[in-house]
Amino acid sequence: MILHPGVLALLGGSAAALALLVAACVVGLQVLRRWDFSSSSATQLALERRTFLVSSLATVALAIEIASSLLFLYTVDDLHRLFVGAMCATGSLNANPVGWWVLPVKVLILLAAPLWIALNGLDVRAGDFPVIRAKYGALLVLAPLVAADLVLQARYFLGLDPAVITSCCGSLFSAAGSGVSSELAGLPVFPTMTAFYACAAAFMAAMAACRLRPAAVARIATAALALTFLAVTLASMVSFLSLYIYELPTHHCPFDVLQLQYRAIGYPLYASLFAAVVFGLLPALSLVFRGRPSFAAAADRAERHWLEAGLAATIVFVGLASVPVVFGSFTMRGY
């Protein structure tokens, strides 16, 4: 199991990312204690030289972690062939329940890592490093999260046993079962559909309003709607979007969409969803540091592009998700 290419890439990539982040944190601790941009001492000049290299290494490490999120989904879906009773990633995750703990950690990294990369880019472009302490302080929080990701992945993959007979999505994502997944599968289709499209419209309207007239309230509202849109969309994926993709009224699995028989539509769906949410969160993140003039100037130049990218990603996601709903032959009217 451990010799599967995806497993080796995930464990090796996470180990490399963690090593880079630990090195960055060592410099980060020095920055938190000794940074003084107004000083021309040898210590300050050495720190300034190191921060350019270390920030680049941290960016590479977090980019690896972002890519590993999609690779993890691909790998657990590919591993289902090795288990009796598994037909998709759900069966692979059920074969060792530790795998389910990896998912929320991946989601947190998938949201936090791009925010740090954007914050670092603004800090460098500002010229006087106005948020260098904040970004290295955040890195001290991200590093343990990446370490937890590596440990959980190692426990999951090393704990897999092909002799185990596992269960798959039919039993987990069933409206007749119990638990959170069953409750999501049991959500009424048309009210959930209404909530999904209403939330998507509100999120896009907030980004457009923030783009036209940026203000603190608009930025905070956009971030709140971004997180709401993520939660509603994940619930909708189980409740009704999956039904239209599979054209089956009882198939609620959010992982089968990754398979080729469904044109691997899950990858662009999940990628565009998280891209939209991250771009929606960035204006609120920049709001925290706008008291620093050089940072505010850099953020003003970038914010317009963030919101435009967020709108584009949301349109792509809603468009892809709506094609089977609007143009497919399957209908839920009889159910």
Secondary structure, DSSP 8 states (H G I E B T S, - for coil): -TTSHHHHHHHHHHHHHHHHHHHHHHHHHHHHHH--TT---HHHHHHHHHHHHHHHHHHHHHHHHHHHHHHHHHHHHHGGGGSBT--SHHHHHHHSTHHHHHHHHHHHHHHHHHHHHHHHHHHHHHSS-TTHHHHHHHHHHHHHHHHHHHHHHHHHHHT--TT-B---HHHHS-TTS-SHHHHHHTS-HHHHHHHHHHHHHHHHHHHHHHHHS--HHHHHHHHHHHHHHHHHHHHHIIIIIHHHHHT-TT---SSGGGSGGGTTTHHHHHHHHHHHHHHHHHHHHHHHTTTSHHHHHHHHHHHHHHHHHHHHHHHHHHHHHHHHHHHSS---TT-
